[in-house]
Amino acid sequence: MAKARIEGKPSCSHRSKGHGGGGLFHSQCLLPLTVALLSLLTIVDSRLYSASATSSSETSQCSLSEQEFRNDPAVRTMNFDLGYGPQEFRAYAQPDVSEFYREPPGTRMPRRPNFNGWAAKFVNMSTQRIRLFWDPNDGRPGSPMSVMGPFNSAGTASFPGHAFYLTPASDETVVLARFVMKPPQAVYYYDPITVEGDAEATQANLDKLTHAEFEAYQEHVDSRNFGKQYFDFTGREYLAIYPRNAPSHKIWRADYFGQEHWVTTRETHYIDMPHDDELGHIDKVGSQRILEDAEPRLLEQYRSPEPVLNMTLKVLSCAPRAFEISNFLSQTEVDHIMYLTTGMKLHRSTTAGDSGPDPDRDQSSETRTSLNTWVYREKDTIIDSIYRRAADLLRIDEALLRPRSADEHAHLSSTRSLAEALQLVHYDPGQEYTAHHDFGYADFSRKDQPARFATLLLYLNEGMEGGATEFPRWVNADTPTGLRVEPKVGNAVLFYSQLPDGNMDDWSHHAALPVRKGEKWLMNLWVWDPEYN
């Protein structure tokens, strides 16, 4: 059966494409359907802010209004056309670097970073399973990177000149395609369906596709065409599949270096250590865990006497958006995390109100049970309070960071937490984590394209040589070297892996630099949008 044309304006039977973050426009042939679709489109767009509508506890206040979060000055209207008629998209357009210094546009010029890597994404536009290899280009066999199902994607961090090739998953001796990384291109398509310059062969390939395969193929064609127009408008590659909704969570603005935001939370610091039998595992589930604003915080007698904790986010980088939060954790909380995960304390707390040495805990102070440990929110009350504090910092309902009852955020497809377990990371001298991204690419069947949205780094020690967190591609006008954040006990760094328009932020490259002397301990908290997958 003949299929609709891939390029150009399709017949009236072809579906219209929507866009994330704004209104929808239809080609003229679909105008009679507009009235019937309006209610559906309203429902789809309303999901963009459904989680934000109940963002955090009512007693948690912050320096930005709801309108200031929504009306991000870096988001602008982009006009585009995929062959279905004019449409609009609310796209993130990176401001002129001069504005990061609170100066008029054109005053400064951005420095080209020394680091020249970027994201590389490979899209399988075929009906077969294929395998991705990195090619060493020296005659040796390639290194397998990933297996991609039909119409799926895979990615990695890469550099100019890196080479990759594709084979059928069932036969690694047959090379289907080769790619050499050439900036600024980040997205590479394997498309065996369209034969350039041969419409008859292309149509023959299309005729072999089932209806579902054709729809999937067409979606990638549209996304590729959208990506070209998005690049022309923003100067960035579109790493998502069009259309992807804008994030359902709020994103703190980073208008200029040194900009500060504040947010309050009732999840104040623990300054004295509760007895182990008071902490206990959290057995309540779902809505049973809701703390009403009038209720006292859990184990309040061991916390700082102030009614709220005021957290300040200081802008370190505007692109990518990265913030430092001083004293996110107390020393008592740091010591507790270390005890839970390694059976040891780093050092004695000097925080006011510390109850002093705990001889029972000191008995195991030299034991390290793991160098890569996961700590779940339900472990105990202190860990639970750290998640609640993080939810207020991110302006997210704490219910989204735990398993929920069916009636909590019922618009989501599952009741799973949007946050991963806290991950402890340890580095000895010489160890590092080279520059990478935290986001990935969802299975093609997930039209909401779930991905990591935000990363919160929690530093558990300081004083080592080396070991800084580096953002090697931060946009600035002063230096080609990366932005480096030195670990400090209790401090946190927040950065986003997604842009305000729903695209992945390629600039969110980050690295843990090698520890030269001493050791480094930190924890990661990853939060997903729109759901965890």
C-alpha positions, 0 to 999 in steps of 0.5 A: 500500500502506498505511503504518504510522501516523506518530504513536503506537505502530506495528504489530509490523512496525515497526522499533524505534529504538535510541539512542547511548551506552547499552542498548536497549529494545524495545516489548512487541510486539518482545520475542520478538525480543530474544534474537535481537537482543542479540548485534547490539546488543552489536556496535553499542554496542561501536563507541562505544569501539572507537577509544578502546580503542587511544587512544594509545601505551602510553607516553603517560600522562594525568591521567584514567583510562579510567573518568573519561573514560567516566563524565562527570558531565554525562551523565545518563539521559534517559527518552523514548518515541517510541511504541515503548515506554519507552527510555533515552538517555545525554544531556548535561545542562549543569551549573549554572553555579555548578559551573563556579566549584566552588560549590553549584548555585544560587549563581550565575546565568548571564549572557545573552551579548551575542551572540545568534546560534545554529545554524539547521538545515533538514531536507528531509522530502520526496522532491524536491531543494530549494534553500535561500535566505536572504531579505533581506526587502527585495524583492530576490531571496534569496541561495542557501545550499544544495541539499538532496537528498531527506531531507537537511539543510543549516545555517548560523549565524543570528540572531533575525529572519533569514528563509529560504525553500525552492524546488524546485531546478528552479524558484526561482520557486516558494516551498515554505516560509518560515521566520523564526528564533525562538530557541530553535528551531534545527531547522526541518522542511519536511514536505509529507507530514503534513497537520495535521488531515487524516489522510486527506490524510496517508495519501494522501501516505504511500501515494505513498512507496516503502518506502525513502522511508517509512523515511527519512520515519519516521526524521525523524519519530522524530528530530523527536519525540526532539528535543522530548523531548531539549530538555525534558530538556537545554534544547538542540536536537538537531542530529543525526538520532536515533539518533547514537552517542556519540563514539568518541573521548574528550572531556576533562572541563571540570568547572570554570574553571581545571581542569588536565589533563596528558598526556605524549607522546614526540613531544618538541619539535624545538629544532634544524632538521634539514637538508632532505635529512634531513626528506624526504617520508614515503613509508611507508604504513599500518602501516609508519609505526607506531613501537613504544614502544621505538623512538627518535623520528624525528630524535631528535638534533634534539629536546629531550633530555627523554624526554617532553613534558608537555602541560597542558590548562587549562580556559578554558570548560566550555560549550563545552569549550575548553582552552589548551595552552601551548608545544604547538609549539616556535619551531623548529617554528613557523618550519618551518611558516611556511617550508613554507607561505609561504617565510618566517620570522616572526622568529629563534628564541630557544628554547634550542638553536636552531641560529641563522640558516639563510642558505639559507632566508633567501633566500626570507624575503620570499616569500609563496606563499599565504595559504591553504595546506594542509600534509599529514602526509606532507610531512615528519617534523616535520609528522608529529610534530605529528600524533602529538603531537596524537593523544596530546593527544586520546587518539587512536591516531595511526593514525587521523590518517593513511591506514591499512592494511586491518587497522588499525581494520578496523571503520571503513568506509574507511582514510582519515585522520580528520584533515584536512590542516593549514590555514594561515590568514592575516589582514591588518588589518581581516580577520576570520572571524565567529562560525561552527561547524566542524561540518556535517550529513552526507548522510542516507545516512550513518547514522553521521553523520560530522562534525567532532569537535574543532578544534586551533588552533595559533598561529604569531605574536603581538603583533598588535592584535586578532585574538583567538579568541572564544567568544561564547556561553561559559556564565559568571556574570561577563560577557555578553562573549565569552571571548577567547583572545589568540594566543601563539606555540606555544600551542594551543587545543582545543575540541569541536564535539560533545557527549559524547552525540553531539549537535552543540554549538551553543555551540561558536560561535567567531570570529576577531576583526578584526586592527586592526594587524599580521597573524595566522598560525595553523593549524587541525587538524580531527579527525572522528568517527566517520569523515572524510567 
